């Protein structure tokens, strides 16, 4: 019985919310600012001796850690990677499905690469990025660690089958960036855009310090 009480105390003691002494809005502004400043990086740097993997989950953890919150410590449930963060967030109801998202929120994707190497698109929770803003036609801008490093790309869930609109001047306005390389899996070209792989968004709840 004592062991059970002790374990229960630990579970209840786990902080469910990030602390933000300056308030929610300023915290997320900082997340977006750090993410934007990171575009072009080819690897994820360390912060005060804390190391991060140079991949999508490492980048997200890096940005939030610099902003003042350790995602891995609070929400990292499981064996690591995108699925661990997702499982930690969904456990508390922090994920949501919507066509729009707020800056600083996370966006999760499935099937962005073949984890189990069976040639099929059946790989859940393979990628994550950070929402940084919204453009024309309700196009969402997100920053993530891609094959070439930290990039800014786009997703539009109002037009999930469209890669780009042609403007009056003849130029293309991209609303859904290509997110997966076509390696001859047999899918049509339009199925390699961001909207095809979208799973959900997530918002980290903040507890403002008094």
VOPAGU-2260 file (C-alpha; in pm, 1 decimal, decimal comma):
REM VOPAGU-2260
SITE   aa  ch    i         X         Y         Z
SITE  UNK   A    0       0,0       0,0       0,0
SITE  UNK   A    1     282,9     240,2      82,8
SITE  UNK   A    2     443,6     173,3    -255,9
SITE  UNK   A    3     114,9     243,9    -430,7
SITE  UNK   A    4      69,5     572,0    -246,3
SITE  UNK   A    5     425,6     676,1    -329,5
SITE  UNK   A    6     381,0     600,2    -700,2
SITE  UNK   A    7      48,4     785,2    -704,6
SITE  UNK   A    8     214,3    1086,7    -542,2
SITE  UNK   A    9     482,3    1092,8    -813,0
SITE  UNK   A   10     221,2    1077,3   -1090,8
SITE  UNK   A   11      15,9    1356,4    -937,3
SITE  UNK   A   12     329,1    1563,0    -887,4
SITE  UNK   A   13     421,5    1564,1   -1257,9
SITE  UNK   A   14     363,0    1918,2   -1389,9
SITE  UNK   A   15      99,9    1915,0   -1664,9
SITE  UNK   A   16     156,3    2271,8   -1772,6
SITE  UNK   A   17     448,9    2487,7   -1872,6
SITE  UNK   A   18     522,3    2776,4   -1636,5
SITE  UNK   A   19     521,0    3120,0   -1795,1
SITE  UNK   A   20     591,0    3412,6   -1568,4
SITE  UNK   A   21     530,9    3664,1   -1849,2
SITE  UNK   A   22     205,7    3506,8   -1970,3
SITE  UNK   A   23      92,7    3274,3   -2245,8
SITE  UNK   A   24     116,8    3517,7   -2535,5
SITE  UNK   A   25     477,5    3617,1   -2464,9
SITE  UNK   A   26     583,3    3254,5   -2418,0
SITE  UNK   A   27     455,0    3155,0   -2761,0
SITE  UNK   A   28     602,4    3464,4   -2921,2
SITE  UNK   A   29     938,0    3346,8   -2788,5
SITE  UNK   A   30     882,5    2996,4   -2928,0
SITE  UNK   A   31     807,1    3139,0   -3273,1
SITE  UNK   A   32    1101,2    3380,5   -3259,2
SITE  UNK   A   33    1347,0    3103,1   -3171,8
SITE  UNK   A   34    1204,6    2875,6   -3442,3
SITE  UNK   A   35    1234,9    3147,0   -3708,0
SITE  UNK   A   36    1590,8    3230,3   -3604,1
SITE  UNK   A   37    1678,9    2863,2   -3645,4
SITE  UNK   A   38    1585,4    2837,9   -4014,9
SITE  UNK   A   39    1893,6    2734,4   -4210,6
SITE  UNK   A   40    2061,0    2536,8   -3932,2
SITE  UNK   A   41    2203,3    2206,0   -4049,8
SITE  UNK   A   42    2210,9    2054,9   -3702,8
SITE  UNK   A   43    2043,5    2117,9   -3367,1
SITE  UNK   A   44    2288,7    2283,0   -3124,1
SITE  UNK   A   45    2330,9    2212,6   -2754,9
SITE  UNK   A   46    2205,0    2452,4   -2488,0
SITE  UNK   A   47    2408,5    2487,9   -2168,2
SITE  UNK   A   48    2537,9    2133,3   -2200,0
SITE  UNK   A   49    2200,4    1979,9   -2289,2
SITE  UNK   A   50    2215,4    1792,4   -2618,1
SITE  UNK   A   51    1941,1    1746,0   -2877,0
SITE  UNK   A   52    1917,4    1510,4   -3171,6
SITE  UNK   A   53    1941,6    1668,3   -3516,3
SITE  UNK   A   54    1599,2    1558,2   -3630,8
SITE  UNK   A   55    1241,5    1681,3   -3609,6
SITE  UNK   A   56    1179,9    1587,2   -3246,2
SITE  UNK   A   57    1519,4    1714,9   -3137,1
SITE  UNK   A   58    1448,7    2049,6   -3302,5
SITE  UNK   A   59    1107,8    2087,8   -3135,6
SITE  UNK   A   60    1255,4    2004,6   -2796,1
SITE  UNK   A   61    1541,3    2249,7   -2859,1
SITE  UNK   A   62    1308,3    2539,4   -2940,1
SITE  UNK   A   63    1082,4    2482,5   -2642,6
SITE  UNK   A   64    1379,9    2428,3   -2412,0
SITE  UNK   A   65    1529,4    2762,6   -2516,8
SITE  UNK   A   66    1189,5    2920,0   -2462,4
SITE  UNK   A   67    1195,4    2793,8   -2105,0
SITE  UNK   A   68    1017,8    2458,2   -2101,8
SITE  UNK   A   69    1151,6    2101,6   -2117,3
SITE  UNK   A   70     904,3    1903,5   -2330,6
SITE  UNK   A   71    1089,0    1577,8   -2289,0
SITE  UNK   A   72    1096,2    1595,7   -1911,2
SITE  UNK   A   73     726,8    1672,4   -1877,0
SITE  UNK   A   74     558,2    1498,9   -2169,5
SITE  UNK   A   75     810,5    1245,7   -2301,5
SITE  UNK   A   76     629,2     920,2   -2231,8
SITE  UNK   A   77     776,9     601,9   -2375,1
SITE  UNK   A   78    1084,8     510,7   -2572,1
SITE  UNK   A   79    1157,5     848,9   -2724,2
SITE  UNK   A   80    1081,3    1013,7   -3055,4
SITE  UNK   A   81     769,9    1173,5   -3198,8
SITE  UNK   A   82     532,7     909,2   -3061,7
SITE  UNK   A   83     651,7     963,6   -2704,3
SITE  UNK   A   84     579,2    1336,5   -2718,5
SITE  UNK   A   85     244,9    1273,4   -2885,7
SITE  UNK   A   86     143,7    1013,4   -2626,8
SITE  UNK   A   87     239,9    1247,7   -2343,8
SITE  UNK   A   88      30,0    1529,8   -2491,5
SITE  UNK   A   89    -275,6    1327,1   -2587,5
SITE  UNK   A   90    -282,1    1183,0   -2238,6
SITE  UNK   A   91    -386,3    1523,5   -2107,7
SITE  UNK   A   92    -605,8    1621,5   -2400,7
SITE  UNK   A   93    -360,1    1870,3   -2549,3
SITE  UNK   A   94    -394,0    1748,6   -2910,8
SITE  UNK   A   95    -667,5    1878,3   -3140,4
SITE  UNK   A   96    -791,7    1840,9   -3496,9
SITE  UNK   A   97    -858,1    2164,3   -3684,4
SITE  UNK   A   98    -800,0    2339,8   -4015,6
SITE  UNK   A   99    -633,6    2629,2   -3833,8
SITE  UNK   A  100    -369,4    2650,0   -3560,1
SITE  UNK   A  101    -203,4    2915,2   -3346,1
SITE  UNK   A  102     163,9    3018,6   -3360,4
SITE  UNK   A  103     372,2    2811,0   -3122,2
SITE  UNK   A  104     149,0    2504,9   -3148,8
SITE  UNK   A  105     285,2    2172,9   -3273,7
SITE  UNK   A  106     178,8    1990,1   -3588,8
SITE  UNK   A  107     211,2    1611,5   -3610,2
SITE  UNK   A  108     237,8    1403,4   -3927,5
SITE  UNK   A  109     210,9    1035,8   -4025,9
SITE  UNK   A  110     384,4     846,5   -4309,1
SITE  UNK   A  111     652,3    1104,0   -4391,6
SITE  UNK   A  112     898,6     817,8   -4427,3
SITE  UNK   A  113     893,6     439,1   -4422,4
SITE  UNK   A  114     991,0     346,7   -4066,4
SITE  UNK   A  115     920,6     -25,4   -4096,9
SITE  UNK   A  116    1057,2     -43,6   -4455,0
SITE  UNK   A  117     766,7    -241,0   -4591,7
SITE  UNK   A  118     700,1      -4,0   -4881,6
SITE  UNK   A  119     358,8      96,7   -4748,7
SITE  UNK   A  120     223,9     417,8   -4600,1
SITE  UNK   A  121     136,1     269,2   -4263,3
SITE  UNK   A  122     379,4     451,7   -4034,0
SITE  UNK   A  123     217,2     663,4   -3765,8
SITE  UNK   A  124     373,5     967,9   -3598,6
SITE  UNK   A  125     682,8    1009,2   -3811,2
SITE  UNK   A  126     726,4    1386,4   -3803,0
SITE  UNK   A  127     654,5    1701,4   -3600,5
SITE  UNK   A  128     697,1    2074,6   -3656,7
SITE  UNK   A  129     616,7    2411,6   -3498,4
SITE  UNK   A  130     343,4    2641,9   -3631,7
SITE  UNK   A  131     476,3    2996,3   -3678,2
SITE  UNK   A  132     200,4    3184,0   -3861,0
SITE  UNK   A  133     -74,9    3195,7   -4121,6
SITE  UNK   A  134     -66,3    3332,7   -4475,6
SITE  UNK   A  135    -305,3    3372,8   -4767,7
SITE  UNK   A  136    -592,8    3128,5   -4813,5
SITE  UNK   A  137    -550,4    3022,0   -4447,0
SITE  UNK   A  138    -218,5    2863,8   -4529,1
SITE  UNK   A  139     -31,3    2760,4   -4214,2
SITE  UNK   A  140     344,4    2816,7   -4197,6
SITE  UNK   A  141     541,9    2566,7   -3991,5
SITE  UNK   A  142     912,1    2521,7   -3917,7
SITE  UNK   A  143    1066,2    2178,3   -3887,1
SITE  UNK   A  144    1388,2    1983,3   -3922,7
SITE  UNK   A  145    1379,7    1836,8   -4273,5
SITE  UNK   A  146    1625,1    1632,5   -4479,4
SITE  UNK   A  147    1822,0    1950,1   -4551,7
SITE  UNK   A  148    1810,1    2102,1   -4202,8
SITE  UNK   A  149    1570,2    2351,2   -4045,2
SITE  UNK   A  150    1317,6    2476,0   -4302,8
SITE  UNK   A  151     993,2    2670,5   -4313,3
SITE  UNK   A  152     713,1    2498,6   -4506,5
SITE  UNK   A  153     337,3    2523,7   -4551,3
SITE  UNK   A  154      18,6    2326,1   -4498,8
SITE  UNK   A  155    -336,8    2417,2   -4596,7
SITE  UNK   A  156    -620,6    2194,8   -4474,2
SITE  UNK   A  157    -889,1    2396,9   -4651,3
SITE  UNK   A  158    -739,3    2286,5   -4984,6
SITE  UNK   A  159    -585,0    1948,9   -4896,8
SITE  UNK   A  160    -547,5    1834,2   -5258,7
SITE  UNK   A  161    -370,3    2145,7   -5385,3
SITE  UNK   A  162       3,2    2211,6   -5394,2
SITE  UNK   A  163     -13,4    2574,2   -5514,4
SITE  UNK   A  164    -237,6    2844,3   -5661,9
SITE  UNK   A  165    -134,2    3031,4   -5972,5
SITE  UNK   A  166    -148,0    3405,7   -5910,9
SITE  UNK   A  167    -243,0    3685,8   -6151,5
SITE  UNK   A  168     125,6    3750,8   -6221,4
SITE  UNK   A  169     171,0    3388,4   -6322,5
SITE  UNK   A  170     377,2    3288,3   -6019,4
SITE  UNK   A  171     278,9    3002,8   -5793,7
SITE  UNK   A  172     175,7    3058,7   -5432,9
SITE  UNK   A  173     250,7    2734,5   -5250,8
SITE  UNK   A  174     -10,0    2634,1   -4993,1
SITE  UNK   A  175     101,9    2273,4   -4934,8
SITE  UNK   A  176     475,3    2205,1   -4948,4
SITE  UNK   A  177     604,6    1868,1   -5057,1
SITE  UNK   A  178     689,3    1682,3   -4736,8
SITE  UNK   A  179     798,9    1337,6   -4853,1
SITE  UNK   A  180    1033,5    1236,5   -5132,1
SITE  UNK   A  181     875,8    1032,8   -5408,7
SITE  UNK   A  182    1071,4     708,6   -5417,9
SITE  UNK   A  183     845,9     535,2   -5666,6
SITE  UNK   A  184     592,9     399,6   -5417,9
SITE  UNK   A  185     317,4     429,1   -5676,8
SITE  UNK   A  186     126,7     723,1   -5528,2
SITE  UNK   A  187      27,1    1029,0   -5730,8
SITE  UNK   A  188     246,2    1338,9   -5705,0
SITE  UNK   A  189     -18,7    1540,7   -5518,2
SITE  UNK   A  190     -18,6    1283,4   -5236,0
SITE  UNK   A  191     332,6    1389,7   -5129,9
SITE  UNK   A  192     220,4    1730,8   -5000,9
SITE  UNK   A  193     196,6    1828,1   -4632,9
SITE  UNK   A  194    -181,3    1794,4   -4604,5
SITE  UNK   A  195    -164,3    1426,4   -4705,6
SITE  UNK   A  196      38,1    1345,0   -4396,1
SITE  UNK   A  197    -135,4    1568,1   -4140,2
SITE  UNK   A  198    -242,8    1395,2   -3819,2
SITE  UNK   A  199    -327,1    1670,5   -3568,5
SITE  UNK   A  200    -211,6    1982,9   -3388,4
SITE  UNK   A  201    -120,6    2016,5   -3021,6
SITE  UNK   A  202    -111,0    2308,5   -2780,7
SITE  UNK   A  203      98,0    2307,1   -2464,6
SITE  UNK   A  204    -114,4    2454,0   -2187,1
SITE  UNK   A  205      50,5    2721,8   -1978,4
SITE  UNK   A  206      18,2    2790,0   -1608,0
SITE  UNK   A  207     102,2    3153,1   -1547,1
SITE  UNK   A  208     309,4    3215,6   -1234,1
SITE  UNK   A  209     178,7    3471,4    -988,7
